[in-house]
Amino acid sequence: MVNNIAGMRRVTPSNIDIWDGTKIEGERWTREQLAEMARRYMDPAKVEAHTVTFKVFVAFNEPEAKRVFICPIIQRARRKPRVMVITPAGFGQWVDA
C-alpha cells in the first residue's frame, strides 16, 4: 500500500495567528477583542490600552517593517514590567510593558 501525502494539505484551527483579527470600520477594537471584553465584563470605552510593536522580517536588503497593535490591558504583572493584553484575535498574551 502506497500513501500519497504529497498532495494533502493539513488545515488545523490550532494554527492561527493571534495577531490577526477582524477590524470593524470606525471601531477601536477588533471583533474578537470586543467579544473577549464582553465575556470578561469589561467596558470597551473605559478599558486601558497598551501599544504592542514588533519587527517583521520582509526580505534581504529591505528596510525592516514594524507591526503596531493597540490592545486592551487585562492585567499587570506584579514584579516584572509586563502586561497581559487581549490580542486582535481575542487571546490573552503577556507582553513587555
C-alpha positions as CSV (number, residue, x, y, z in Angstrom):
1,M,0.0,0.0,0.0
2,V,1.4,3.4,-1.0
3,N,0.4,6.5,0.8
4,N,0.5,9.7,-1.3
5,I,0.7,12.5,1.2
6,A,2.4,15.0,-1.2
7,G,-1.0,16.3,-2.4
8,M,-2.6,16.5,1.0
9,R,-2.8,19.8,2.8
10,R,-3.2,19.9,6.6
11,V,-5.7,22.5,7.8
12,T,-6.0,22.9,11.6
13,P,-7.8,25.5,13.7
14,S,-5.0,25.5,16.2
15,N,-2.5,27.1,13.7
16,I,-3.9,30.6,13.8
17,D,-2.1,33.9,14.2
18,I,-3.0,35.6,17.5
19,W,-2.1,39.0,15.9
20,D,-4.7,38.8,13.1
21,G,-8.2,40.0,13.9
22,T,-11.4,41.2,12.1
23,K,-11.2,45.0,12.1
24,I,-14.6,46.8,12.3
25,E,-14.7,50.2,10.5
26,G,-14.9,53.1,12.9
27,E,-14.2,50.9,16.0
28,R,-11.0,51.0,18.1
29,W,-11.0,47.2,18.8
30,T,-11.4,44.2,16.6
31,R,-14.5,42.0,16.6
32,E,-12.6,39.3,18.6
33,Q,-11.3,41.8,21.2
34,L,-14.9,43.1,21.7
35,A,-16.2,39.6,22.2
36,E,-13.5,38.8,24.7
37,M,-14.1,42.1,26.6
38,A,-17.8,41.3,26.7
39,R,-17.0,37.8,28.1
40,R,-14.9,39.4,30.8
41,Y,-17.5,42.1,31.6
42,M,-15.1,44.9,30.5
43,D,-16.3,48.2,29.2
44,P,-14.6,48.9,25.8
45,A,-14.9,52.7,26.3
46,K,-13.1,52.7,29.7
47,V,-10.5,49.9,29.3
48,E,-6.8,50.9,29.5
49,A,-4.9,50.3,26.2
50,H,-1.3,49.3,25.5
51,T,0.6,49.6,22.2
52,V,2.4,46.5,21.1
53,T,5.1,46.9,18.5
54,F,7.3,44.2,17.0
55,K,9.6,43.9,14.0
56,V,8.6,41.9,10.9
57,F,11.2,40.4,8.5
58,V,10.4,41.5,4.9
59,A,13.4,40.5,2.8
60,F,17.1,40.9,2.5
61,N,18.2,44.5,1.6
62,E,14.8,45.8,2.6
63,P,14.1,48.2,5.5
64,E,12.6,46.3,8.4
65,A,8.9,46.7,8.9
66,K,7.1,47.1,12.2
67,R,3.6,45.9,13.1
68,V,1.8,48.1,15.7
69,F,-1.3,46.9,17.6
70,I,-3.4,48.7,20.2
71,C,-4.6,46.1,22.7
72,P,-6.7,46.4,25.8
73,I,-5.0,45.5,29.1
74,I,-6.4,42.7,31.1
75,Q,-3.8,42.5,33.9
76,R,-0.5,43.8,35.1
77,A,2.4,41.7,36.4
78,R,3.4,42.3,40.0
79,R,7.1,42.0,39.7
80,K,8.1,42.4,36.1
81,P,7.2,45.2,33.8
82,R,4.7,43.1,31.8
83,V,1.0,43.3,31.0
84,M,-1.5,40.8,29.7
85,V,-3.4,42.1,26.7
86,I,-6.2,40.9,24.5
87,T,-4.6,40.3,21.1
88,P,-6.5,41.2,17.9
89,A,-7.6,37.6,17.6
90,G,-9.1,37.7,21.1
91,F,-6.5,35.7,23.1
92,G,-4.7,36.8,26.3
93,Q,-1.0,37.3,25.8
94,W,1.8,38.6,28.2
95,V,3.9,41.3,26.6
96,D,6.6,43.6,27.8
97,A,5.3,47.0,29.1
